[in-house]
Amino acid sequence: MGVISSKDLPIPEDSSLARKSDNKKDIPDSFLDELSKKKTKQFNEIHEPPSSDESSSDKEKSLDNQQLEQEIEQFIEKWFHDNKEIDLGNIEILNQKIDLIPDSMEKLIYKKALLIGVTFIKKILSESKITFLNQEIKIHISDKSN
């Protein structure tokens, strides 16, 4: 059941659909100003460049992640070019091939999946240690220097 409204159709005053002007309340300007300031502050906190007091290890991790993402992107581009026969989105309906997932979306899926896998392996290996004959063996993974 729906409500039809029109400028031409009168709404009876005793109806629940009648508009009452006394129910309107004005929002104070001070409240809107305060809300605007809060939202601006939140936006700036999210989009501000990192502060200068950020630790160097955080900067290194960020740089490592960017470099890892670039390496993965290059690998996926080459792999996708070499393996064109593998296509996730291709299906066949009534002897017609349909590509449901565009190649750009497939590449993005491959990149994200590989990034998740690599970071997972790095995390596990960085937290792993082996003790053998009272000797501790740790595995350290770092980007190779150019």
C-alpha positions as a printed NumPy array, in Angstrom:
array([[  0.   ,   0.   ,   0.   ],
       [  1.406,   3.359,  -0.922],
       [  0.596,   6.981,  -0.45 ],
       [ -0.118,   9.158,  -3.441],
       [  0.435,  12.835,  -2.997],
       [ -0.162,  15.637,  -5.374],
       [ -0.557,  19.365,  -5.245],
       [ -4.04 ,  18.918,  -6.702],
       [ -5.26 ,  16.411,  -4.103],
       [ -6.288,  17.967,  -0.802],
       [ -5.217,  16.201,   2.387],
       [ -7.866,  16.298,   5.125],
       [ -6.773,  18.105,   8.287],
       [ -7.79 ,  15.248,  10.568],
       [ -5.809,  12.716,   8.523],
       [ -2.534,  11.262,   9.816],
       [ -0.982,  12.352,   6.519],
       [ -1.664,  16.009,   7.196],
       [  1.433,  18.09 ,   7.631],
       [  1.718,  19.977,  10.848],
       [  3.979,  22.983,  10.864],
       [  4.235,  23.062,  14.652],
       [  6.258,  19.78 ,  14.669],
       [  9.163,  21.44 ,  12.884],
       [ 12.133,  22.341,  15.013],
       [ 14.994,  24.515,  13.922],
       [ 18.512,  23.188,  14.36 ],
       [ 20.599,  25.766,  16.208],
       [ 23.497,  27.272,  14.267],
       [ 25.881,  26.507,  17.129],
       [ 25.107,  22.793,  16.818],
       [ 25.743,  22.878,  13.06 ],
       [ 29.002,  24.79 ,  13.564],
       [ 30.184,  22.295,  16.17 ],
       [ 29.247,  19.354,  13.941],
       [ 31.058,  20.932,  11.001],
       [ 34.201,  21.46 ,  13.098],
       [ 34.149,  17.823,  14.274],
       [ 33.769,  16.508,  10.736],
       [ 36.549,  18.774,   9.46 ],
       [ 38.85 ,  17.612,  12.251],
       [ 38.076,  13.933,  11.491],
       [ 38.686,  14.505,   7.78 ],
       [ 42.012,  16.224,   8.451],
       [ 43.142,  13.445,  10.798],
       [ 42.443,  10.846,   8.128],
       [ 43.881,  12.742,   5.15 ],
       [ 46.797,  14.587,   6.737],
       [ 50.263,  13.5  ,   5.746],
       [ 52.054,  11.63 ,   8.535],
       [ 53.58 ,  13.855,  11.175],
       [ 57.339,  14.312,  11.427],
       [ 57.467,  12.545,  14.785],
       [ 56.361,   9.276,  13.196],
       [ 58.892,   6.574,  14.   ],
       [ 61.366,   5.513,  11.342],
       [ 60.25 ,   1.882,  11.578],
       [ 56.713,   2.908,  10.559],
       [ 58.128,   4.809,   7.592],
       [ 60.24 ,   1.797,   6.618],
       [ 57.225,  -0.525,   6.849],
       [ 55.194,   1.841,   4.695],
       [ 57.997,   2.032,   2.145],
       [ 58.386,  -1.78 ,   2.188],
       [ 54.647,  -2.206,   1.621],
       [ 54.689,   0.223,  -1.308],
       [ 57.664,  -1.567,  -2.827],
       [ 55.979,  -4.944,  -2.31 ],
       [ 52.827,  -3.692,  -4.004],
       [ 54.856,  -2.447,  -6.984],
       [ 56.67 ,  -5.784,  -7.293],
       [ 53.371,  -7.669,  -7.123],
       [ 51.828,  -5.369,  -9.73 ],
       [ 54.732,  -5.969, -12.126],
       [ 54.552,  -9.721, -11.527],
       [ 50.781,  -9.861, -12.113],
       [ 51.011,  -7.798, -15.298],
       [ 53.647, -10.169, -16.705],
       [ 51.826, -13.274, -15.453],
       [ 48.487, -12.08 , -16.866],
       [ 50.095, -11.396, -20.248],
       [ 51.753, -14.848, -20.308],
       [ 48.63 , -16.736, -19.131],
       [ 45.785, -15.28 , -21.176],
       [ 44.037, -18.64 , -21.332],
       [ 43.259, -18.382, -17.602],
       [ 40.241, -16.121, -17.313],
       [ 38.11 , -16.104, -14.172],
       [ 35.084, -14.356, -15.572],
       [ 34.523, -16.359, -18.751],
       [ 31.455, -18.561, -18.795],
       [ 29.62 , -20.19 , -21.651],
       [ 25.851, -19.915, -21.945],
       [ 24.034, -21.278, -25.011],
       [ 27.298, -21.58 , -26.95 ],
       [ 28.099, -17.918, -26.249],
       [ 31.161, -16.933, -24.24 ],
       [ 30.467, -14.165, -21.743],
       [ 33.159, -12.381, -19.718],
       [ 31.503, -11.489, -16.398],
       [ 34.635, -10.053, -14.8  ],
       [ 36.63 ,  -7.496, -16.804],
       [ 40.381,  -8.079, -17.091],
       [ 41.168,  -5.017, -14.961],
       [ 39.027,  -6.438, -12.142],
       [ 40.671,  -9.853, -12.485],
       [ 44.112,  -8.267, -12.193],
       [ 42.998,  -6.434,  -9.069],
       [ 41.724,  -9.691,  -7.54 ],
       [ 45.025, -11.442,  -8.344],
       [ 47.054,  -8.54 ,  -6.89 ],
       [ 45.073,  -8.429,  -3.656],
       [ 45.185, -12.202,  -3.236],
       [ 48.943, -12.32 ,  -3.818],
       [ 49.532,  -9.366,  -1.482],
       [ 47.531, -11.1  ,   1.255],
       [ 49.465, -14.336,   0.725],
       [ 52.901, -12.705,   0.747],
       [ 52.203, -10.583,   3.832],
       [ 50.778, -13.636,   5.596],
       [ 53.902, -15.674,   4.852],
       [ 56.172, -12.789,   5.915],
       [ 54.281, -12.454,   9.204],
       [ 54.431, -16.165,   9.973],
       [ 58.119, -16.453,   9.123],
       [ 59.057, -13.312,  11.035],
       [ 57.376, -14.681,  14.156],
       [ 58.803, -18.186,  13.74 ],
       [ 61.88 , -19.53 ,  15.43 ],
       [ 63.351, -22.966,  15.702],
       [ 65.28 , -24.224,  18.691],
       [ 67.726, -27.025,  18.016],
       [ 70.266, -28.247,  20.56 ],
       [ 69.652, -25.174,  22.666],
       [ 70.387, -22.934,  19.649],
       [ 67.733, -20.535,  18.4  ],
       [ 67.267, -20.179,  14.646],
       [ 65.322, -17.163,  13.376],
       [ 64.378, -16.311,   9.817],
       [ 64.69 , -12.674,   8.748],
       [ 62.934, -11.493,   5.599],
       [ 63.791,  -8.141,   4.047],
       [ 63.655,  -6.54 ,   0.639],
       [ 66.746,  -7.   ,  -1.439],
       [ 68.778,  -3.833,  -1.867],
       [ 69.242,  -2.491,  -5.351]])
